[in-house]
Amino acid sequence: MGAEKVAIIKDQALRLKATDHLLRDLKALEVMLEKGMFETNIKRIGAEQEISLIGDNWKPTPVLMKILEKINDDRFTTEFAQFNMEINLDPIEFTGDCFSQLERSLWRLLVKGEKTARLFNAHLLLVGIVPTLHRSDIDLKNITPVPRYRNLIEALHELRGDSFEFRIDGKDSWISRAEDSFFESSNTSFQVHYQLDPDDFVSAYNWALAITAPLMASATNSPLLMGKRLWRETRIALFQQSTDVRSTSDQYRVRAPRVGFGTSWVKNSVLDLYRDDATRHKLLMASTREEDALRVLEEGGVPKLYGLSVHNGTVYNWNRACYGITEGRPHLRIENRVLPSGPTIIDEVANAAFWLGMMNGMPPEYANISQKMDFDVAHRNFRMASRLGLGANFYWVKHDKQIPSSELILKEMLPIAREGLKKANVDKLDIDELLGIIEERVTTGRTGSQWILDAYDKLGKQGSRDEALVALTAGMSKRQQEGAPVHTWDLPEKGEAGSWKNRYWTIEQIMKTDLFTVMEDDPVQLVANMMYWRNIRHVPVENNRGELTGLVTCKLVMLYYSNTHKDGMKTPVRDIMETNLITVAPQTKTLEALEILKNNDIGCLPVLYGPKLAGLVTERDFVGIVGELLKEVEPALSQEIVTTPPQEQTPEVSQPETVSDSLP
């Protein structure tokens, strides 16, 4: 959020003070631009690496604060959730072996982070959204205990005045609701910074908007959320919706989201962006650091612009203008926020080289891209890239119809990037390697998202959805640490998920969620036919709010038809359903649920998330687990069996352990 020392704006006095600071900061920035105070004739690059933290079970684990305390390195810092972390890399001059330096720095820091994480049975994972993320992870108990994060949650909730609504449609659909904006913690990215001269800002920023779509299409890495196949870069939709303070009551208003592509091309200077944000978005936070920016200028100093930085940190443009100070000189940067974390370090560095090369290699005829392309076309291209990845088609300058994203990237964008890197005197070997990775990835279509989807499809045919998600996450972690670019990866095997504990430890991992339910007023005949058609023995009964009110079993239906039913009867489900139900929560341990089934002599357990029906687990599910467990322990048991030798002496033979004793 720019500055750590912030306070939530809860009263008019603080709002007026924060507004005054913001206005004075904007005036100070205007003065600095007019006086030419900004650093020029040097280009620097930088990066922020966001990381997911997963446990030995390949699921998110909230150990951030433990890692930071142990690692004692200021470059490692907090993120929104305790199952995420951020690394801030030092800026590098954009020339020579800058990308080799970037790659080496990333490796050193990630190895250091991984070693520390393993002290807490955790691993670092580079991916836009962790495939094994569950709804139960999105809980404020996992928020990082730093005041500014909870302050932001409270401010957004107050501004919206209602719960947050989510709907993302892809191959599957995901619809949800949350009381707060904590879903944004699901996302991790690789943010790249590009320092440039203020005089070049307008043309460079508009160019950055135009090329966001081909960059996005080539780099997608988050196609799954809660087991649903959504956008190729689901982060884009999830981040916007999780911070969207607009509501359905705004029938006539045109309001911009706090996360977005922007509203128009920049015309005059970087001030256009800051002024637009100041007029469109309410102040949520105020800096607690006192600074009169105009007075600092009068006294010959360089202001920090705390008020502007804090507000800029609560408005998330995918291409964001940033103000900074290096060795006493102010500078301007463009921060690219669209790139996801991962799939590997070399993929990330290649993505950075592709974007920075395109930025530095902007052809002269595109310096006025705002006059050649409509802003809405650039925005539309970006949305299509986020949804479809390399399957998107784009409108582009000098083309009278849409062209495939791969054609635009290979024939026009990569040559521009190559020229831009040459212009910066980047080492030729680095140029060839990094842009070669982009070329191969686009030519083969093997982005991170495509690998994840292919792996999910393959593994989903071999086991449950949760098994597939665990195995592909484990496989991703292994291949990341090997370091080869994603387009060379083979698909993971089911066995990469590890032991049964990683696959069957909780009910959430084994429950069926594609349920067939009825209402209390539905006729028993419907239930009987559903059981026959679907080969099931348990049908939950719900009300209009999705709350469980009863359960119909095959036994109850048989009793009804044997003792009560007469031709022409239209008996409703409520007359035969069982209402005295035993239920469990998704996080119930599988062994505990098995004990509940056995002790109560029942064959089914409805799974509730709050009052809502979330899933169903039956005896049949446990039979499948037993088969997998026996396969897993059979080799170990076989080695323990000792046969009697043919000699006369018969040595004492210890009895093999039972299956339950040999399990972890």
Buried (B, 14 or more C-beta within 10 A) or exposed (E): BBBBEBBBBEEEEBBEBBBEBBBBBBBBBBBBBEEEBBBEEBBBBBBBBBBBBBBBBBBBBBBBBBBBEBBEEEBBBBBBBBBBBBBBBEBBEBBBBBBBBBBEBBBEBBEBBBEBBEEBEBBBBBBBBBBBBBBBBBEEEBBBEBEBBBBBBBBBBEBBEEEBBBEBEBEEEBEBEBEBBBBBBBBBBBBBBBBBBBEBBBBBBBBBBBBBBBBBBBBBBBBBBBBBBBBBBBBBBBBBBBBBBBBEEEEEEEEBBBBBBBBEBBEEBBBBBBBBBBEBBBBBBBBEBEBBBBEBBEEEEBBBBBBBBBBBBBBBBBBBBBBBEEEEEBBBBBBBBBBBBBBBBBBBBBBBBBBBBBBBBBEEEBBBBBEEBEBEBBBBBBBBBBBBBBBBBBBBEEEEEBBBBBBBBBEBBBBBBBBBBBEBEBBEEBBEBBBEBBBBBBEEEBBBBBBBBBBBEBBBEEBBBBBBBBBBBBBBBEBBBEEEBBBBBEBBBBEBBBBBBBBBBBBBBBBBBEBBBBBBEBBBBBBBEBBEEEEBBBBBBBEEEEEBBBBBBBEBBEEBEEEEBEEEEEBBBBEBBBEEBBBBBBEBEBEEBBEBBEEEEBBBBBBBBEEEBBBBBBBBBBEEBEEBBEEBBEEEBEEEEEEEEEEEEEEEEEEBEEBEEEBE
